[in-house]
C-alpha cells in the first residue's frame, strides 16, 4: 500500500499544478521526500526483522531455551540497530547535517530499546498466552484423534 501511495503522490507531483495553487514548491519538497522514507522503511524493516529472528534463535540455542529476556533484548539490540541505521541512512543522509544525523540515529535507537525493554512484561504475557492456546489446541487435537 505504501508503494501505491508513493506512486500516486509522485504522479500528482509531476502533473501541472491547478490554477491558483501556489504551494507547488512546498508540496514537492515534502512529498518528493516520500520515496526515500518508504524505501528506507521497507528495506530496514525486512533486514532488521530477519537479523532479529536469527539472533533470537542463536541465543535460544546458547541458553538452551532459558532466559527469554536475554533472547528478547539481545536480538532487539542487534535487529533494531540494523533497522535504525538502514532507515536513517536511506531516508535522511545528505538532507541533514552530520550532527543531526547522528543525533537522530541515537535518539531513534535508544527510544526503540527503551520501549521494548519497558514492554518486556507485555511480551512475556503474550508468549504465555500463546503457549496456553497452543497447549489447549494440542489437547483438543489429541482428544479428537482418540475418539
N, C-alpha and C positions, 0 to 999 in steps of 0.2 A: 504494500500500500504506500510505503514511503517513496518508492521509485515512481509510482504513478503520480503521486502528489508533486514530486520534484519535476517530473516531465510536464505536468500541467502548468506549474508555476513558471517553468522555463519558457514554454510556448507563450504564455501571457506576457512574459518579459520581452520577448523578441517581436511581438506584434506591435504595430504603431499605437501609441497612446491615444486615447479618446480625446475629443475636443474639450478643452477646459481642464484637463488633467495636467497639473504642473508638478507632480511629485515623482516623475519617472526616474530621476536620478536616485532619489532616496529608495524607491522601490527596488531598483536594480542593485543598489548597494546592500540591501537587506536580503532580498530574495535570491540574488545571484550567489549568495554565500551558502544556500541550502544544499547544493550537491555535495559540497565538502563535508557538511555536517552529516548528511545521510550516509555517504560512503565511509566516513570515519566511524560512524556508529555501527554500521553493519560489519565492517572488517574487524573492528575492535571487539565487538560482542562475540562473534564467532571464535576469534583467536583466543580471547580471554576465557571463554567457557570451555573450549577444548583443553586448554592448558590447566584450568582449574580442575576439571574432571580427572585428567591424567595424574596430577599431583595428589589429588584426593585418594585415588586408588593406590598409588605408590606408598603414601603414608599409612593407609589401611593395612597394606601388606607388612610394612615395617613394624607397626604397632600390634599386629595380629588381631585386628578388628577392635581394639580397645581405644580409648581416649578419643571419642568422637570430636570433642572440642579442638584437639590438635589438628585433626583432618580438616575440619571446617575452617578454622582460622588459617592454618598453614597453606591450604590450597587457595584460599581467598587472597592471602598476601601475594602470591605469585600471579594468579589469574587477574586480579584487579590491577596489579602493576602493569601487566602487559596490555590490558584493556585501556587503562588510562593513558599510557604512553602512546599507543597507536592512535586512539581517538584524538587526543590533544594535538598530536603532531599533524595528522591529516587535516583536522578542522582548523587549526589556528596558526601553524607555522608560517611565518612570513607576513602575518597580518597584525601581530602584536610584537612588542619588544621582547627581548630575551628574558628580561627581568619579569615581565608579566607572564610570559610563557611558563617559566619555572614556577612562579607563584601559583598559577592556575593548576599546573601539574601536581604540585604538592598539596594544595587545598583539596583538589578532587580526590586524590589517592587517600589522603588522611581521612576525609569525610566518609569515603566508602568503607574503610577498615573500621572506623569508629562505629558507623551504623551497623555493620554486620556483627561486630562484637556485642553491641547493645542488644541486637535482635537474636543473639545466640539462644537464649531461653525459648524464644518462639520457634526457632528451628528445631530444638530438642523436642518440643511439644508436637510439632508437625511430624517428625520422624517417629515418635512413639505412637501417634495416631495411625500413621501408615502401617506400622508394624502390627498394631491391633487389627486393623482391617484385613491385612494380608493373612494373619493367623486365623481370623474368623472365616475368611473365604476358603482357606485350606481345610478347615474343619468341616465346613459345609460341603466342600468338594469330596472329601473322604466319606462323609455320611451318605452322599448321593451315590457314590460308587459301590458302597456296601449294600445298598437296597436292591 
